[in-house]
């Protein structure tokens, strides 16, 4: 519906009416007193965070700089583990040879 939060509307739709669950939801006054004694009543400030901006103030980097940062990070990780780099190199070369042999002298005709 217009002017309604979609999440609230969805929760209203999937939540069964309260009269169906009245036996499960209600607790005795004794049980409620025990819960309050055990956990206490927590005051919640509903205006907490209201002074924060609606949008993040983080600086957005262009995709080229993001790619560069990720590339440098992956290179640092590879250089830290040289044995893993050698293994990945061998795997890449083996797959290149397998795929190359599959398409070797295949030709460009359909027969």
LINBEL-V430847 format. One record per residue. PHI is phi in degrees with one decimal (999 if undefined). PSI is psi as a letter, one per 30 degrees, with the letter a starting at -180 (none if undefined). D_FIRST is the distance of its C-alpha to the first C-alpha in Angstrom with 2 decimals. Layout:
# LINBEL-V430847
PHI&PSI&D_FIRST / PHI&PSI&D_FIRST
This chain:
# LINBEL-V430847
999&l&0.00 / -65.3&k&3.79 / 58.7&h&6.53 / -132.6&k&5.93 / -65.6&k&8.46 / -58.5&e&8.00 / -65.8&e&11.33 / -64.6&e&10.66 / -62.4&e&7.90 / -61.9&e&10.57 / -64.2&e&13.26 / -63.7&e&11.96 / -71.7&e&11.92 / -87.0&f&15.35 / -83.2&k&17.00 / -69.1&l&19.11 / -59.1&l&19.37 / -66.8&f&21.93 / -67.1&f&24.40 / -75.3&f&25.02 / -110.0&g&26.08 / -61.8&e&27.81 / -70.8&e&31.22 / -82.0&f&30.44 / -86.4&e&28.74 / -73.6&k&31.23 / -125.3&l&34.40 / -72.8&l&37.57 / -63.8&e&38.53 / -64.0&e&41.40 / -65.6&e&39.26 / -63.6&e&36.96 / -64.8&e&40.10 / -64.6&e&41.43 / -63.5&e&38.27 / -65.9&e&38.38 / -63.7&e&42.11 / -73.4&e&41.73 / -106.3&f&38.78 / 76.6&l&38.58 / -108.1&k&35.63 / -97.1&k&34.13 / -79.8&k&32.97 / -115.0&k&29.90 / -86.6&j&29.49 / -75.6&f&25.81 / -101.2&g&26.75 / -64.1&k&28.60 / 85.2&g&28.03 / -70.7&f&26.53 / -83.1&f&29.50 / -75.1&l&28.85 / -70.1&l&27.61 / -69.2&e&24.11 / -102.7&l&25.77 / -68.2&k&28.68 / -90.2&g&32.00 / -63.7&k&33.57 / -81.8&k&35.49 / -90.0&k&34.27 / -91.2&k&37.24 / -67.0&l&37.70 / -62.2&e&37.69 / -65.4&e&41.48 / -70.9&e&42.10 / -62.3&e&39.70 / -64.2&e&41.60 / -61.6&e&44.89 / -62.3&e&43.96 / -65.7&e&42.94 / -63.1&e&46.14 / -63.2&e&48.33 / -63.8&e&46.70 / -69.2&e&47.31 / -65.6&e&50.88 / -61.1&e&51.58 / -65.7&e&50.39 / -66.0&e&52.58 / -69.9&f&55.59 / -69.5&e&55.29 / -120.7&i&55.60 / -65.9&e&58.23 / -63.8&e&58.80 / -68.5&e&55.17 / -64.6&e&55.53 / -64.7&e&58.65 / -63.4&e&56.94 / -64.6&e&54.01 / -63.3&e&56.53 / -63.0&e&58.47 / -63.1&e&55.35 / -63.7&e&54.35 / -64.1&e&57.90 / -63.9&e&58.11 / -66.4&e&54.88 / -63.8&e&56.08 / -65.4&e&59.36 / -62.6&e&57.73 / -65.8&e&55.40 / -63.4&e&58.33 / -68.1&e&60.57 / -64.1&e&57.98 / -102.8&g&57.88 / -69.4&k&61.54 / 52.0&h&63.38 / -80.5&f&60.61 / 80.9&l&61.24 / -120.4&g&59.00 / -100.2&l&59.73 / -98.5&g&57.69 / -106.1&none&60.67
